[in-house]
Amino acid sequence: MHKQRVVFVHGLGSFGAAAWPKQHGMALAYDALFLRRHGFDARAEPLASDVAADVAILVNALKDAGGGHVVAHEQGAISAMVAAVERPDLVYSLSLVEPACLSLTAELPATASHRALMEPLFEVRTQLNDVDYPREYFRRAFSAETGEVDTPEALRAARRLRLQAPPWEAPLHIVPGVPTLVLTGGWEPLYEEIAGYLRETGALHRVAAGGHRPQDSIDGDRVIRSFVADVARAMSVQAS
């Protein structure tokens, strides 16, 4: 039996399959592919973020299967939406988890407030080291403390974070016309504002516990699986 492809696109932290622990089981029903975005590698030195490269990686993964569903978290949602705008023939559905699509809501209050808080840090990121930058980033973005940066893996992760471009600079100004789910954790006005904007353009918005990673909760995982299954089922009906 042919399995539809589902491509998972990670955010700023864990990457590949490690970023989607609750969704591994979807490989039983789908051709699941857990991507690594540009510059994310367990051994190689981190590279500066590149939306165009991320889009190319995602489009190639979809082309290999003739199309598929895309599930994306945080900054990964940027390349997911750009890919859906550029190649809607390949994207069956979008599931966007806490999407960092700030360029869509640049004029709205929560987004403007977030940018005002974070932009001064981004402006001096080349002047900060790989220990100080993530500490300040997490303090501003999540009111949280980072762990010790005392292993090669932690140092690479810290450097990679410092190399990420501000999300409000993303070339995203059009909402793709594909079935879209937005899943948020209900903890941060910024993501609820983005979700509200996307809901007004036709997306389905659901909230599940779990903070910035609602996909790790039982309810969040269920919402993603149900949405993808509903779209897949509708496509099968149309094809029959």
C-alpha positions in Angstrom: 0.0 0.0 0.0 1.4 3.4 -1.0 2.2 5.7 2.0 1.9 9.4 1.7 5.1 11.3 2.7 5.2 13.5 5.8 8.2 15.7 6.1 9.1 17.1 9.5 11.0 20.4 9.7 12.6 21.3 13.0 13.1 24.6 14.7 16.1 26.1 16.5 17.0 23.3 19.0 17.0 19.6 18.3 17.1 18.5 14.7 16.2 15.5 12.6 14.2 12.7 14.3 15.3 14.0 17.8 13.2 17.1 17.3 10.0 15.0 17.0 10.0 12.3 19.6 6.2 11.9 19.8 5.8 11.7 16.1 8.1 8.8 15.4 5.2 6.4 15.3 3.7 8.2 12.3 6.2 6.2 10.3 3.9 3.3 10.7 1.2 4.9 8.5 3.2 7.4 6.5 6.5 7.7 4.7 8.0 9.9 7.4 11.1 12.0 6.8 12.7 14.0 9.5 14.8 16.7 7.9 17.9 18.5 9.0 17.9 22.2 8.0 20.8 24.0 6.5 23.7 24.3 8.9 22.4 21.7 11.4 24.8 18.7 11.7 25.9 16.7 14.6 29.6 16.9 13.7 30.2 19.6 11.1 30.7 23.3 12.1 27.4 25.3 12.2 26.6 27.5 9.2 24.6 30.7 9.0 20.9 30.3 8.5 19.7 30.3 4.9 16.0 30.2 4.1 16.5 29.5 0.4 18.7 26.5 1.2 16.1 25.2 3.7 13.3 25.6 1.1 15.4 23.7 -1.4 16.0 20.8 1.1 12.3 20.6 1.8 11.2 20.8 -1.9 13.6 18.1 -2.8 12.3 15.9 -0.1 8.8 16.4 -1.4 9.7 16.0 -5.0 11.2 12.6 -4.3 7.8 11.3 -3.3 5.7 13.4 -5.7 4.4 15.6 -2.8 3.5 15.2 0.8 2.4 16.8 4.1 4.7 19.2 6.0 4.9 19.5 9.8 7.2 22.3 10.9 8.1 23.9 14.2 9.2 27.4 15.1 11.7 28.8 12.5 11.2 25.7 10.4 7.7 27.0 9.6 9.3 29.8 7.6 10.8 27.5 4.9 7.6 25.3 5.1 5.4 28.3 4.2 7.7 29.6 1.5 7.9 26.1 -0.1 4.1 25.9 0.0 3.9 29.3 -1.8 6.4 28.4 -4.4 5.4 24.8 -4.9 1.7 24.3 -3.8 1.5 21.3 -6.1 3.9 19.4 -3.8 2.5 20.4 -0.4 -0.6 18.5 0.6 -1.0 20.2 4.0 0.9 22.4 6.5 1.0 21.7 10.2 2.7 24.7 11.8 3.7 24.4 15.4 4.4 27.7 17.2 5.4 29.2 13.8 8.0 32.0 13.9 6.4 33.7 10.9 6.9 37.2 12.3 7.2 38.9 8.9 3.5 38.2 8.4 2.5 40.0 11.6 5.2 42.7 11.7 2.6 45.5 12.3 0.7 43.7 15.1 1.4 44.6 18.8 2.8 41.3 20.2 5.2 40.9 17.2 6.3 44.5 17.4 7.0 44.1 21.1 8.9 40.9 20.6 11.1 42.5 17.9 11.8 45.5 20.1 13.0 43.2 22.8 15.1 40.9 20.6 16.4 43.2 17.9 19.1 44.9 20.0 20.5 41.4 20.8 20.5 40.4 17.2 22.4 43.6 16.3 25.3 42.7 18.5 25.3 38.9 18.1 28.6 39.0 16.1 30.2 40.8 19.1 29.1 38.2 21.7 30.6 34.8 22.3 28.9 31.5 22.1 28.3 31.4 25.9 26.9 34.8 26.5 24.7 35.0 23.4 22.4 32.0 24.1 22.2 32.9 27.8 20.8 36.4 26.8 18.7 34.9 24.0 16.8 32.5 26.2 16.5 35.1 29.0 14.8 37.5 26.6 12.8 35.0 24.5 11.7 32.6 27.1 12.5 34.1 30.5 14.6 31.0 31.0 18.2 30.1 31.9 20.3 28.0 29.6 22.3 24.9 30.7 26.1 24.9 30.9 27.8 25.2 27.5 30.6 22.8 28.4 30.6 20.0 25.8 31.5 20.1 22.0 27.8 19.5 21.2 26.6 22.3 23.4 29.1 24.7 22.0 28.0 23.8 18.4 24.4 24.3 19.4 25.2 27.7 21.0 27.2 28.8 17.9 24.4 27.6 15.6 21.9 29.7 17.6 24.0 32.8 17.2 24.2 32.3 13.4 20.4 32.3 13.0 19.0 35.4 11.2 16.1 37.3 12.8 12.8 35.7 11.9 11.2 39.0 11.0 13.6 39.3 8.0 12.2 36.1 6.4 10.9 36.6 2.8 7.4 35.6 3.7 4.5 37.9 2.8 1.9 35.6 1.2 -0.1 32.8 2.9 -0.2 29.6 0.9 -3.6 28.3 -0.2 -3.2 24.8 1.2 -4.9 23.1 4.2 -3.2 24.5 7.2 -3.1 23.7 10.9 -1.5 26.0 13.5 -0.8 24.4 16.8 0.3 26.7 19.7 0.9 26.2 23.4 -1.2 29.0 24.7 1.7 30.5 26.7 3.0 33.3 24.6 1.0 36.2 23.0 3.5 36.3 20.1 2.6 32.9 18.8 -1.1 33.3 19.5 -1.0 36.5 17.5 0.6 34.7 14.5 -1.9 31.9 14.9 -4.8 34.4 14.9 -3.5 36.0 11.7 -3.3 32.6 10.0 -6.7 31.6 11.3 -8.2 34.7 9.7 -6.7 33.6 6.4 -8.3 30.1 6.6 -6.1 28.1 8.9 -7.3 25.8 11.6 -6.0 26.8 15.0 -5.7 24.5 18.0 -4.1 25.0 21.4 -2.4 22.2 23.4 -0.4 22.2 26.6 3.4 22.0 26.3 4.7 25.6 26.2 6.8 26.1 23.1 6.7 22.4 22.2 3.0 21.5 22.2 3.8 18.7 19.8 5.4 16.8 22.7 2.1 16.6 24.6 -0.4 13.9 24.1 -3.1 16.4 23.0 -0.7 18.2 20.6 0.5 14.9 19.0 -3.1 13.9 18.6 -4.0 17.2 16.9 -1.2 16.8 14.4 -2.0 13.2 13.6 -5.7 13.9 13.2 -5.2 16.8 10.9 -2.8 15.0 8.6 -5.1 11.9 8.6 -8.1 14.0 7.7 -6.4 15.7 4.8 -5.0 12.4 3.5 -8.4 10.8 3.7 -10.0 13.7 1.8 -7.4 13.4 -0.9 -8.1 9.6 -1.2 -11.8 10.3 -1.6 -11.2 12.9 -4.3 -8.9 10.5 -6.1 -11.4 7.7 -6.1 
